[in-house]
Protein backbone atom coordinates (compact mmCIF):
# COMPACT_ATOMS: atom_id res chain seq x y z
CA UNK A 1 0.00 0.00 0.00
CA UNK A 2 1.37 3.41 -0.97
CA UNK A 3 0.52 6.42 1.17
CA UNK A 4 1.64 9.95 0.35
CA UNK A 5 1.41 13.56 1.46
CA UNK A 6 1.63 16.60 -0.81
CA UNK A 7 1.06 20.30 -0.33
CA UNK A 8 -0.44 20.88 -3.77
CA UNK A 9 -0.66 24.69 -3.45
CA UNK A 10 -4.08 25.03 -5.13
CA UNK A 11 -5.69 21.85 -6.39
CA UNK A 12 -7.69 23.68 -9.04
CA UNK A 13 -4.45 24.85 -10.64
CA UNK A 14 -2.74 21.46 -10.35
CA UNK A 15 -5.41 18.79 -10.54
CA UNK A 16 -4.04 17.22 -13.74
CA UNK A 17 -0.50 17.06 -12.36
CA UNK A 18 -1.75 15.59 -9.11
CA UNK A 19 -3.95 12.87 -10.58
CA UNK A 20 -1.42 11.96 -13.29
CA UNK A 21 1.26 11.54 -10.64
CA UNK A 22 -1.00 9.45 -8.40
CA UNK A 23 -1.85 7.06 -11.19
CA UNK A 24 1.73 6.88 -12.46
CA UNK A 25 3.10 6.18 -8.98
CA UNK A 26 0.29 3.82 -7.96
CA UNK A 27 -0.69 5.88 -4.91
CA UNK A 28 -3.45 4.37 -2.77
CA UNK A 29 -3.98 7.29 -0.37
CA UNK A 30 -2.91 10.91 -0.76
CA UNK A 31 -3.12 13.53 2.00
CA UNK A 32 -3.29 16.99 0.43
CA UNK A 33 -2.67 20.41 1.94
CA UNK A 34 -3.33 23.95 0.70
CA UNK A 35 -6.13 22.90 -1.61
CA UNK A 36 -7.28 26.56 -1.50
CA UNK A 37 -10.95 25.97 -2.23
CA UNK A 38 -14.29 25.01 -0.73
CA UNK A 39 -15.53 21.42 -1.18
CA UNK A 40 -17.98 22.49 -3.89
CA UNK A 41 -15.10 24.09 -5.83
CA UNK A 42 -12.84 21.03 -5.65
CA UNK A 43 -12.26 19.37 -9.08
CA UNK A 44 -13.59 15.96 -8.08
CA UNK A 45 -14.21 14.39 -11.50
CA UNK A 46 -10.58 13.62 -12.48
CA UNK A 47 -10.02 11.88 -9.14
CA UNK A 48 -13.21 9.88 -9.41
CA UNK A 49 -12.44 8.92 -13.00
CA UNK A 50 -9.08 7.57 -11.78
CA UNK A 51 -10.75 5.45 -9.09
CA UNK A 52 -10.38 7.65 -6.00
CA UNK A 53 -12.93 8.79 -3.46
CA UNK A 54 -12.46 12.11 -1.71
CA UNK A 55 -12.76 13.72 1.69
CA UNK A 56 -12.45 17.52 1.50
CA UNK A 57 -12.24 20.30 4.06
CA UNK A 58 -11.88 23.86 2.81
CA UNK A 59 -13.46 27.12 3.94
CA UNK A 60 -12.15 29.71 1.47
CA UNK A 61 -9.31 30.39 -0.96
CA UNK A 62 -6.72 29.83 1.77
CA UNK A 63 -5.51 26.71 3.55
CA UNK A 64 -7.65 23.59 3.09
CA UNK A 65 -6.88 19.87 3.43
CA UNK A 66 -8.18 16.75 1.72
CA UNK A 67 -7.71 13.03 1.15
CA UNK A 68 -7.97 10.98 -2.02
CA UNK A 69 -8.17 7.23 -1.48
CA UNK A 70 -8.75 4.10 -3.51
CA UNK A 71 -10.00 2.45 -0.33
CA UNK A 72 -12.99 3.43 1.84
CA UNK A 73 -12.45 6.23 4.36
CA UNK A 74 -14.30 6.26 7.68
CA UNK A 75 -14.31 8.30 10.90
CA UNK A 76 -13.69 11.55 9.01
CA UNK A 77 -13.04 14.57 11.23
CA UNK A 78 -11.94 18.12 10.44
CA UNK A 79 -10.34 19.11 13.73
CA UNK A 80 -8.69 17.57 16.78
CA UNK A 81 -9.54 18.18 20.44
CA UNK A 82 -8.11 21.45 21.70
CA UNK A 83 -7.25 22.70 18.22
CA UNK A 84 -6.93 26.49 18.45
CA UNK A 85 -8.36 28.93 15.96
CA UNK A 86 -7.05 32.19 14.59
CA UNK A 87 -8.43 35.52 13.45
CA UNK A 88 -6.09 38.39 12.73
CA UNK A 89 -6.54 41.19 15.23
CA UNK A 90 -8.70 39.12 17.59
CA UNK A 91 -7.76 38.14 21.12
CA UNK A 92 -8.95 35.50 23.55
CA UNK A 93 -10.23 31.95 23.14
CA UNK A 94 -12.82 30.64 20.70
CA UNK A 95 -11.27 32.05 17.55
CA UNK A 96 -12.61 30.48 14.30
CA UNK A 97 -10.97 27.22 13.32
CA UNK A 98 -9.09 27.18 10.04
CA UNK A 99 -9.16 24.29 7.55
CA UNK A 100 -5.82 22.84 8.56
CA UNK A 101 -6.51 19.30 9.77
CA UNK A 102 -8.40 16.23 8.60
CA UNK A 103 -8.36 12.75 10.06
CA UNK A 104 -9.58 9.59 8.32
CA UNK A 105 -9.32 5.86 8.90
CA UNK A 106 -8.25 3.71 5.96
CA UNK A 107 -7.65 -0.02 6.28
CA UNK A 108 -7.49 0.28 10.09
CA UNK A 109 -4.88 3.04 9.88
CA UNK A 110 -5.57 6.45 11.38
CA UNK A 111 -4.25 9.06 8.96
CA UNK A 112 -4.07 12.84 9.32
CA UNK A 113 -3.55 15.51 6.68
CA UNK A 114 -2.03 18.51 8.45
CA UNK A 115 -1.20 22.03 7.35
CA UNK A 116 0.61 23.54 10.31
CA UNK A 117 0.37 27.34 10.58
CA UNK A 118 3.31 29.18 9.04
CA UNK A 119 4.05 31.47 11.98
CA UNK A 120 4.89 34.42 9.70
CA UNK A 121 7.51 36.05 11.95
CA UNK A 122 8.98 35.68 15.41
CA UNK A 123 6.80 37.65 17.80
CA UNK A 124 3.84 37.71 15.43
CA UNK A 125 0.51 36.49 16.88
CA UNK A 126 0.53 33.83 14.16
CA UNK A 127 3.79 32.47 15.62
CA UNK A 128 2.14 32.02 19.02
CA UNK A 129 -0.81 30.41 17.25
CA UNK A 130 1.55 28.01 15.49
CA UNK A 131 3.13 26.89 18.77
CA UNK A 132 -0.27 26.49 20.43
CA UNK A 133 -1.53 24.52 17.42
CA UNK A 134 1.44 22.13 17.55
CA UNK A 135 1.08 21.73 21.31
CA UNK A 136 -2.59 20.81 21.01
CA UNK A 137 -1.84 18.36 18.20
CA UNK A 138 0.89 16.71 20.26
CA UNK A 139 -1.45 16.35 23.23
CA UNK A 140 -4.03 14.76 20.93
CA UNK A 141 -1.43 12.25 19.71
CA UNK A 142 -0.52 11.41 23.30
CA UNK A 143 -4.18 10.84 24.16
CA UNK A 144 -4.82 8.74 21.05
CA UNK A 145 -1.91 6.42 21.75
CA UNK A 146 -2.65 6.22 25.46
CA UNK A 147 -6.16 5.04 24.62
CA UNK A 148 -4.91 2.64 21.94
CA UNK A 149 -1.16 1.85 22.17
CA UNK A 150 -1.35 -0.38 19.10
CA UNK A 151 -2.96 2.25 16.88
CA UNK A 152 -1.39 2.56 13.42
CA UNK A 153 -1.27 6.36 13.39
CA UNK A 154 0.37 8.58 10.78
CA UNK A 155 0.39 12.38 10.98
CA UNK A 156 1.32 13.70 7.55
CA UNK A 157 1.65 17.02 5.90
CA UNK A 158 3.34 20.39 5.73
CA UNK A 159 4.70 20.98 9.22
CA UNK A 160 6.33 24.34 8.44
CA UNK A 161 9.26 23.40 10.66
CA UNK A 162 12.79 22.47 9.57
CA UNK A 163 13.72 20.40 12.64
CA UNK A 164 17.47 20.10 11.95
CA UNK A 165 20.05 22.45 10.46
CA UNK A 166 20.49 20.14 7.46
CA UNK A 167 16.78 20.62 6.69
CA UNK A 168 17.33 24.31 5.94
CA UNK A 169 19.04 25.24 2.69
CA UNK A 170 17.40 28.60 2.02
CA UNK A 171 19.83 31.41 2.93
CA UNK A 172 16.98 33.88 3.52
CA UNK A 173 16.11 32.07 6.76
CA UNK A 174 18.33 33.53 9.50
CA UNK A 175 18.79 31.86 12.90
CA UNK A 176 17.37 34.03 15.66
CA UNK A 177 15.32 36.07 13.18
CA UNK A 178 13.26 33.63 11.12
CA UNK A 179 10.44 31.18 11.72
CA UNK A 180 10.67 27.46 10.85
CA UNK A 181 14.08 27.13 12.52
CA UNK A 182 13.54 28.73 15.94
CA UNK A 183 14.22 26.74 19.09
CA UNK A 184 10.57 26.76 20.25
CA UNK A 185 9.36 25.45 16.88
CA UNK A 186 11.97 22.73 16.81
CA UNK A 187 11.15 21.78 20.39
CA UNK A 188 7.46 21.58 19.50
CA UNK A 189 8.29 19.26 16.61
CA UNK A 190 10.59 17.04 18.67
CA UNK A 191 7.86 16.71 21.31
CA UNK A 192 6.04 14.36 18.95
CA UNK A 193 8.79 11.82 19.49
CA UNK A 194 7.96 11.91 23.20
CA UNK A 195 4.37 11.25 22.18
CA UNK A 196 5.46 7.99 20.56
CA UNK A 197 5.74 9.17 16.95
CA UNK A 198 8.79 9.07 14.72
CA UNK A 199 9.79 10.27 11.28
CA UNK A 200 9.43 7.20 9.06
CA UNK A 201 10.98 8.79 5.96
CA UNK A 202 14.30 10.17 7.21
CA UNK A 203 15.85 6.76 8.08
CA UNK A 204 15.22 5.64 4.50
CA UNK A 205 15.80 9.01 2.79
CA UNK A 206 18.34 10.82 4.98
CA UNK A 207 18.85 13.76 2.60
CA UNK A 208 16.56 15.88 0.45
CA UNK A 209 14.37 18.94 0.63
CA UNK A 210 10.59 18.96 0.09
CA UNK A 211 10.00 22.68 -0.60
CA UNK A 212 11.69 25.35 -2.73
CA UNK A 213 10.48 28.95 -2.94
CA UNK A 214 9.43 30.09 -6.41
CA UNK A 215 11.66 33.18 -6.14
CA UNK A 216 15.41 33.72 -6.51
CA UNK A 217 16.08 30.49 -8.43
CA UNK A 218 15.78 28.51 -5.21
CA UNK A 219 15.03 25.24 -6.97
CA UNK A 220 17.85 25.29 -9.57
CA UNK A 221 20.23 26.21 -6.75
CA UNK A 222 18.72 23.53 -4.51
CA UNK A 223 18.16 26.09 -1.76
CA UNK A 224 15.19 24.35 -0.23
CA UNK A 225 13.64 23.23 3.04
CA UNK A 226 12.65 19.87 4.42
CA UNK A 227 9.32 20.67 6.07
CA UNK A 228 6.95 17.92 4.83
CA UNK A 229 6.93 14.86 7.07
CA UNK A 230 5.17 11.63 7.95
CA UNK A 231 5.36 11.07 11.71
CA UNK A 232 4.02 7.71 12.76
CA UNK A 233 3.33 5.49 15.72
CA UNK A 234 5.29 2.31 16.29
CA UNK A 235 2.46 0.19 14.86
CA UNK A 236 2.49 2.18 11.61
CA UNK A 237 6.27 2.60 11.46
CA UNK A 238 6.81 -1.14 11.75
CA UNK A 239 4.83 -1.59 8.52
CA UNK A 240 6.88 0.88 6.45
CA UNK A 241 9.06 -0.90 3.89
CA UNK A 242 10.23 2.02 1.73
CA UNK A 243 10.01 5.79 1.40
CA UNK A 244 10.75 8.44 -1.20
CA UNK A 245 10.75 12.18 -1.84
CA UNK A 246 9.59 12.92 -5.40
CA UNK A 247 11.84 15.86 -6.23
CA UNK A 248 11.04 15.78 -9.95
CA UNK A 249 7.52 17.01 -9.24
CA UNK A 250 9.02 20.45 -8.60
CA UNK A 251 10.00 20.55 -12.29
CA UNK A 252 7.92 21.25 -15.37
CA UNK A 253 4.97 23.55 -15.96
CA UNK A 254 3.21 25.17 -13.01
CA UNK A 255 4.52 22.94 -10.23
CA UNK A 256 3.64 23.26 -6.58
CA UNK A 257 6.46 24.67 -4.47
CA UNK A 258 6.30 21.41 -2.45
CA UNK A 259 6.86 17.84 -3.65
CA UNK A 260 5.23 14.56 -2.61
CA UNK A 261 6.57 12.43 0.22
CA UNK A 262 5.68 8.73 -0.05
CA UNK A 263 5.83 5.62 2.12
CA UNK A 264 5.18 2.02 1.18
CA UNK A 265 3.33 0.14 3.90
CA UNK A 266 3.04 -3.63 4.25
CA UNK A 267 -0.52 -4.43 5.33
CA UNK A 268 -1.08 -7.96 6.62
CA UNK A 269 -3.63 -9.69 4.46
CA UNK A 270 -3.53 -6.99 1.80
CA UNK A 271 -5.06 -8.20 -1.44
CA UNK A 272 -4.94 -6.91 -4.98
CA UNK A 273 -8.62 -6.00 -5.14
CA UNK A 274 -7.89 -2.37 -5.97
CA UNK A 275 -9.14 -0.44 -8.98
CA UNK A 276 -6.94 -0.93 -12.01
CA UNK A 277 -6.15 2.15 -14.07
CA UNK A 278 -5.40 1.72 -17.78
N, C-alpha and C positions, 0 to 999 in steps of 0.2 A: 504494500500500500504506500502510495506517495502522497505526502502532505507538504504543503508549501505555504509561505507567507509572502505577500508582495504589497508594498505601498504603490498603488497604481497611479496616484496623482491625477485623478479625474478619469473615471471609468468611461464616461461618454466620449472622451477624446481618444481612449486607448482600448476600446472593447475588442477590436479586431486583433490587435497585438496580444492582448491577454488571452483570448480564447484560442488563437492559433498556437500560442506557446503551450497552453495547458494540454491541448490535444497532442502536439508534437512530443511533449515530455511525459505524456501519460500520467497527468496529475489527477489524483482521486479527490483531494480536498484542497481548496485554496482559501486562505484567509486574506482578505483584502482590506487595505486602509486607504484613507483619503479618497473615497469614491466621489465625494463632492456633489451629491445629488440626493433628492428625496427618493423613496422607494418607487413612486410612480414615474420617476424620470429615469430610472435605471434601465439600460438596454438589455432586457432579459432574453429576447428571442435568440440571439447568437449562442448564449449559454445553453438554453433549452434545446436548441437544434443539435448541440454537441453532446447532449446527454447529461447535463448538469441541472440540479435543482438549486434554488437560491434562498438565502436568508439575508435580508437587507435592513440596515438601520442608518438612515440619514435624515437630517432635519432641515438642511439648507445647502447652500453651495460650498460650505466649508466642512471639513472633517468627514465623518461617515465611515462605517465599517460594514463588511459583508462577508458571507461565505458562499462558495460554489462547491457543490459536492455531487459525486456520482452515486453516493449512498445516502440513505435517509438520514435527516437531521432531526433530533428531538431536543426537548428541554431548552428551547431557545430563549435567551434572556438578553436584555440590552443595557444592563448595568450590573454592578456587583455591590454587595452590602457596604455601606459607608462611602460609596463613591461620591466625591465632592463635585459640585458644579462651579460654573464660572460665568460672571457677567462683568464686563469691563466697567469700572467705576462704581461697582456695587460692593458693599461690605456685609459681613455677617453670614450666618448659615443659610441654608435653603436657596442657594443660587441655582439657576436652571442647569440641568445636566446636559452635557454635550454628547454628540454621537461618537463616542470614542471606544466603546467596548461592546463586544457581542460574544456570548458563550453558547456553544452547541455541543450536543453529544452525537458522535458518529462511531458506530461499531464499538460501543462501550468505552470510548475515549472522550474525555472532556476537553474540548478545544476552545481557546479564546483568541479572537482577533482584537488586537489592542493598538490604539494610536495614542501614545503617551503625549501629554501636552509638551509643547516645545520649550516653554520657559521664557523665551524672548530675550531676557537680559537679567544678569544678577541684580537682585533688588527689586525687580519688577513684580507686581502682584501675580503675574502669570508664573513666575518662578516659584513662588510660595505655593501656588495652586498645583504645580507640577510635583513638588515634593509631597504635598498632602495626598495627591492622587496616587502616587507610587506607594506611599505608606498604607493607604487604605487597600490597595490591590494586594500588597504583601500580607496584610492581616487576613484578607479573604483567602489567600492561598494557604496560610497557616491553618485557618479554620476548616477549609475543605479537606486537607490532608489529615488533620486531627480526627475528623469525623469518618474518614475513609482512607486509612494509610496505604491501601493498595490501589488507590485511584490512579488511572493512567491519565495524567493531566499535562497539557501542553499550553503554555501561554506564549503566543506568537505575535509578532508585529513590529512596528516601528517604535522603539523604546526611547528614541531621542536622547540617548546616553551613549557615549563612547567610554566603556568602563576601564580600559587600559590605554596607556600612552600609545601603544602600537595600533590602536583603533582610530587614531586621529592623524590624518595626513593632510588636512586642510590648514595652510599657514595663517588663515584669517582668524582661527580660533586661538585665543591667547590665554594661557593659564593665569588664573586670578582675575580675568576680565570677562571671560566668555562662558556661556552655558554649555551643556553637554559634557564638559570635562571637569566641572567643579567637584570638590571633595564631597559636599552633601549629596549631589546627584549620584556620584559613584558609590557612595555608601548606601544610598537607597537601592541601587541596583544590586549590590552585593548582598543586601539583606535577604534577597530571594533565595540565596543559597542556604541561609539559615532556616528558611521556610521549607527546605527539602527539595528545592528545584535546582537544576543545573543546566548549563548551556550544552546542548547535545550536538551542536554543529562545530564549535571550536576544536574539540579533540580530533575531529576528522578533517576539518579545513582550518588549520591554524592561522593562515594568513588570508587577507582579502577584505576589501571594503565592500559596502552594500549601498552606498550613496555617494553621489558626486554632484555638486552644485552645477547648475547650467552655466554660470558665469565664469569668466577668467580662465577658460580652457581647463577647468578642473579635471574633467575626465581624461583628455589626452595626456595630461601631466600625471595622472593617477593620484591626484590630491583629494582623496575621498575620506569617508568616515565609515566605520563599522558600527551601525546603530540598529540594525534589524536582526532580531534574535528569536530563537525558539528555546525557551526555558521549560524544562520538563521534570516531572516527578520521577522517582526511581522506577516505578512500574512502566512508565512510558519510555524512559531513557533506555531501559534494558531491552526494549524492542527495536531500537534504532540500529540499522545495519549499514547505512551510508548517509552521506550528507553532501550538499553542494551549494555553491553560490554562483548564480547564473549571470556572470559579468557581461556577457555578450548582449544581454537585453538592454543594456545602457546605450548600445550602438543603434544605428539606423535612423529612420524617420520618426520624429516625434516620440522619443522614448520617455518613460518616467525617469525622474532623477534617482529613483531607487531600483534595485534589481531583486529578483526572486531569491529566496532562501528555501531549500528543499531538504526534507529528510525522507528516507525510505524506512518503513516500519514493518516488521515481521509480525503479522497477526496470526495467532494460533487458529488453525481451522479456516484460514482465508481460502475462499474458492475463487474461481475465475468467472463468476456469474456477473460480470460488470458489462455495461454497455460497450459495444465495439464501435469504434469510429473509423469510417472508411473514406 
